[in-house]
Amino acid sequence: MGRNRIPTLASYGAKFPHWLTFDLVHGAYGLLRMLLLEDARLTKLAAFVRGTWGGFRGRMGPLPGHPQEPFPERIETNILEG
């Protein structure tokens, strides 16, 4: 999320300062919730920092050499199959 957020904020933040403020507060709230409530906090924090740093450096897309996780199967399919 951080990787895509930085270029978007840079492109539109000055034109829409109310949106910039909302997005920064909302992002901080989401980060705080993750740090307080979720499992694997350090792993997720490291991924957030790497993504944000990549956004500042202008890097977009998946990380090189980082395996992409496949989309999970739909929940309805798993429920119906048993």
C-alpha positions, 0 to 999 in steps of 0.5 A, spaced: 500 500 500 505 504 501 508 503 494 502 506 491 500 511 496 506 515 495 506 517 488 498 518 488 499 523 494 505 527 490 500 527 484 494 529 487 496 532 494 497 539 493 490 539 488 486 536 494 489 538 501 483 535 504 484 528 501 491 528 503 490 530 510 484 524 510 489 519 507 495 520 511 490 520 518 487 514 515 493 510 513 496 512 520 490 509 523 490 503 519 498 502 521 496 503 528 491 498 528 495 493 524 501 494 529 496 493 535 491 487 533 494 483 527 499 477 527 506 477 524 507 485 526 514 485 524 513 482 518 508 486 516 511 493 518 517 491 514 513 490 508 510 497 509 516 500 510 519 497 504 513 499 500 513 506 502 521 507 501 520 504 494 514 509 493 519 514 495 524 512 490 519 511 484 519 503 484 512 501 482 510 494 481 512 487 485 518 487 488 524 483 484 525 476 486 519 476 491 514 471 490 507 473 488 502 469 493 496 466 488 489 469 490 485 464 495 480 460 492 473 463 493 470 462 500 463 459 497 467 454 493 470 452 499 464 451 503 460 448 498 466 442 497 466 441 504 
